[in-house]
């Protein structure tokens, strides 16, 4: 595999990010192209892409706030986002299927956590499906319990990481 690098997303990344999001998430679980573009434009600091020399192979994005409500669907459109907020809410951690099961999500998480610490954020929150709890636990996220969110008609679990 060619050399990997991280950077903040730019608006011209929207098509590739949407392609990855659509391949990796089922149906309504995937963010729309418009939401992805909004996230890049609104908070590029919290939208990190992982790329090899050829293409973007994964990304992680978030918003920040001082009032975390993980079941709030409006926050996925960054309603209530405050760049100065001390709490980070992750919206997507996604890797192109052809690069999955090769440690790419862990690399993204490690880089993302490092960047959020550098920004002096105090905690990272996310919701995930059951099969991803071990991935996040490996990065010291703590399971908070079942979420009230029914995003995409699925069952979710809330997790957090104190920074």
C-alpha positions in Angstrom: 0.0 0.0 0.0 1.3 3.5 -0.8 2.1 6.0 1.8 -0.8 7.3 3.9 -1.4 10.9 4.9 -4.1 12.9 6.8 -5.4 16.4 6.0 -8.5 18.5 6.5 -11.2 18.0 3.9 -11.8 20.6 1.2 -14.9 21.2 -0.8 -13.6 19.4 -3.9 -13.4 16.2 -1.7 -17.2 16.1 -1.5 -17.8 13.6 -4.4 -15.3 11.1 -3.2 -16.4 11.4 0.5 -20.0 10.9 -0.6 -19.0 7.9 -2.7 -17.3 6.3 0.3 -20.2 7.2 2.7 -22.7 5.6 0.3 -20.6 2.4 -0.1 -20.0 1.9 3.6 -23.3 2.9 5.1 -26.7 1.4 4.2 -29.7 3.4 3.0 -30.8 6.3 5.2 -27.8 5.8 7.5 -25.5 7.5 4.9 -25.2 11.3 4.9 -26.4 13.1 1.8 -23.9 14.8 -0.4 -25.3 18.1 0.8 -24.7 17.2 4.4 -21.2 16.2 3.7 -20.5 19.4 1.9 -22.0 21.4 4.7 -19.8 19.6 7.2 -16.7 20.3 5.1 -17.6 24.0 4.7 -18.8 24.6 8.3 -16.1 22.8 10.3 -13.1 21.6 8.1 -11.0 21.3 11.3 -13.3 18.5 12.3 -13.4 16.8 8.9 -10.2 14.7 8.5 -9.5 12.6 5.4 -7.1 9.7 5.1 -5.6 9.3 1.7 -3.0 7.2 -0.1 -1.1 8.6 -3.0 -4.1 7.9 -5.3 -7.2 8.8 -3.5 -9.1 9.4 -0.3 -9.7 6.1 1.4 -11.6 7.2 4.5 -12.6 10.0 6.7 -14.0 11.1 10.1 -16.1 14.2 10.7 -17.7 15.9 13.7 -19.2 19.0 15.1 -18.5 20.6 18.5 -20.9 21.9 21.1 -21.3 22.6 24.8 -24.6 20.7 24.9 -24.5 17.1 23.7 -27.7 15.3 22.7 -26.6 12.3 20.7 -30.1 11.5 19.4 -30.4 15.0 18.0 -30.9 14.5 14.2 -30.5 18.3 13.5 -27.0 18.2 14.8 -26.0 16.0 11.8 -26.7 19.2 9.8 -24.6 21.1 12.4 -27.5 22.9 13.9 -26.2 23.9 17.3 -22.5 23.5 16.2 -20.1 25.9 18.0 -16.5 25.6 16.9 -15.5 26.7 20.4 -17.6 24.0 22.0 -15.7 21.7 24.4 -17.5 18.5 23.4 -16.9 16.7 20.1 -19.7 14.8 18.4 -18.5 12.3 15.8 -20.9 11.9 12.8 -19.0 9.5 10.5 -16.1 7.2 10.7 -15.9 5.6 7.3 -13.4 3.7 5.2 -13.8 2.6 1.6 -14.8 -1.1 1.7 -11.7 -2.2 -0.3 -9.5 -0.8 2.5 -11.6 -2.1 5.4 -10.1 -4.6 7.9 -6.6 -3.2 7.4 -6.5 -0.9 10.4 -7.5 2.3 8.5 -10.4 3.1 11.0 -7.9 2.8 13.9 -5.5 5.1 12.1 -8.2 7.6 11.5 -9.3 7.5 15.1 -5.8 7.9 16.5 -5.1 10.9 14.3 -8.5 12.4 15.1 -8.1 12.0 18.9 -4.7 13.6 18.7 -6.1 16.6 16.8 -9.0 17.0 19.2 -6.6 17.0 22.2 -4.5 19.6 20.4 -7.7 21.8 20.2 -8.2 21.3 23.9 -11.5 19.6 23.5 -12.6 17.8 26.7 -14.6 14.8 25.5 -15.5 13.0 22.3 -19.0 11.4 21.9 -20.4 9.1 19.2 -23.1 6.6 18.5 -22.3 3.2 16.8 -23.8 -0.1 16.1 -23.0 -3.1 18.3 -20.3 -4.6 16.0 -18.2 -1.4 16.3 -18.1 -1.2 20.1 -14.9 -3.2 20.3 -13.2 -0.9 17.8 -14.0 2.2 19.8 -13.2 0.5 23.1 -9.7 -0.3 21.8 -9.3 3.5 21.6 -10.5 3.9 25.2 -14.1 4.9 24.4 -16.5 3.9 27.2 -19.9 2.5 26.5 -22.6 4.7 28.0 -25.6 2.6 27.0 -28.2 2.3 24.3 -29.0 5.4 22.4 -32.4 7.1 22.0 -31.4 7.6 18.4 -33.2 5.7 15.7 -31.1 7.1 12.8 -31.6 5.1 9.7 -34.1 2.9 11.5 -31.3 1.2 13.4 -30.3 0.5 17.0 -27.4 2.6 18.3 -25.1 2.7 21.3 -23.6 5.8 22.9 -19.9 5.9 23.7 -17.5 8.6 25.0 -13.8 9.3 25.4 -12.5 11.8 28.0 -9.6 13.7 26.7 
